Amino acid sequence: MGDNVGTGGHVPVMLERVLELLGPALSGPAPVVVDANLGLGGHSEALLATYPALHLIGIDRDPFAIEHSTRRLSPYSDRTTLVHASSSELDEVLAEAGRPVINGALFDLGVSSPQLDEAERGFAYSYDAPLDMRMDTSQELTAEQVVNTYSAGELTRILRDYGEERFAPRVAGLITKERAKEAITSTRRLADIVREAIPAATRRTGGNPAKRTFQALRIEVNAELSALEAALPAALDALALGGRVAVLSYHSLEDRLTKQALTARTKDTSPPGLPVPLPAHQPRFRLLTRGAELPSEEELARNPRAASARLRAAERIRVDD
Ligand SMILES: C[S@@+](CC[C@H](N)C(=O)[O-])C[C@H]1O[C@@H](n2cnc3c(N)ncnc32)[C@H](O)[C@@H]1O
């Protein structure tokens, strides 16, 4: 990890490139940007420092992220609106802030460094802690409830779809067997069960075998994919002409949803066979990235947590009449 003072060693991922991609949309007289995953406020701070007229609306469902960023961004308090909410409520947040039209939006998906590093949040298989994994600590559903109450079939689906765990039925089977003896309440016990369920021959490769199961549970507990499915279209719809969105995802499911949402809007939807394209069916966006961009080798050497990052961006080129 990096060594920037006062940020808990947190390094914003692909920062230069994010600034470069969003920049052309943020240099007007009174631009508005939404950071839908405020976290420690790293990207937001750089945006506010770079664009002196910028108003930033920062959203995070983790109350500790809002608390931290409120302190960090206090020099810019007259230009920031920080909201404890899920990005799936983006429309409401913009309406309440009185800024239904925006010029930029940033999604830096997934978990933050403190969520992973603070053992008691229960996200990490490397510490022993209660099985929690809630980003929003006021929400009811925890990983403990998922692990102890979901059917073997539901657990299999989650582990396979959200964790890409090829031994999902074996892991789900052992979870249900073990929880019948005694409820599974700690990250350590769950990690041990996963290790036991995975065949020894495959355990030797591919890092900690609990990684995929923990990712899957985290996505389920926080309904991460449905939040993205609601938030990204809402942000795209709110963009003014020339407005830009950048999305950093960290696993293939997020990246696939992002790609689908962006490419759907960059296509001409005229019915086939027309001599001239219909203006109302012209694309409303153009892609700014060719495929997904990856962090540089140099960034990876500095910040190993950037390893799985994929960056996509698009620009609004047409607004509906
Ligand atoms: C990778 S961190 C963001 C880091 C941030 N860009 C920075 O530079 O400090 C992701 C953040 O998104 C938040 N988050 C995840 N899903 C969310 C959602 N649906 N709505 C709001 N915040 C969410 C997490 O709580 C976490 O703080």
The ligand as a Gaussian input file, in Angstrom:
#p B3LYP/6-31G(d) Opt

LIG

0 1
 C      -13.390000       1.047000      -3.112000
 S      -14.213000       2.013000      -1.917000
 C      -14.163000       3.635000      -2.564000
 C      -12.850000       4.330000      -2.322000
 C      -12.836000       5.785000      -2.755000
 N      -12.967000       5.949000      -4.180000
 C      -11.612000       6.493000      -2.277000
 O      -10.821000       6.984000      -3.098000
 O      -11.401000       6.587000      -1.051000
 C      -15.886000       1.555000      -2.158000
 C      -16.878000       2.218000      -1.242000
 O      -18.173000       2.047000      -1.809000
 C      -19.112000       1.861000      -0.782000
 N      -20.267000       1.201000      -1.389000
 C      -20.337000      -0.043000      -1.890000
 N      -21.561000      -0.268000      -2.394000
 C      -22.271000       0.887000      -2.225000
 C      -23.587000       1.300000      -2.557000
 N      -24.437000       0.493000      -3.161000
 N      -23.959000       2.543000      -2.244000
 C      -23.101000       3.403000      -1.628000
 N      -21.853000       3.063000      -1.289000
 C      -21.437000       1.819000      -1.582000
 C      -18.387000       1.067000       0.250000
 O      -18.974000       1.248000       1.517000
 C      -16.968000       1.636000       0.159000
 O      -16.777000       2.645000       1.105000

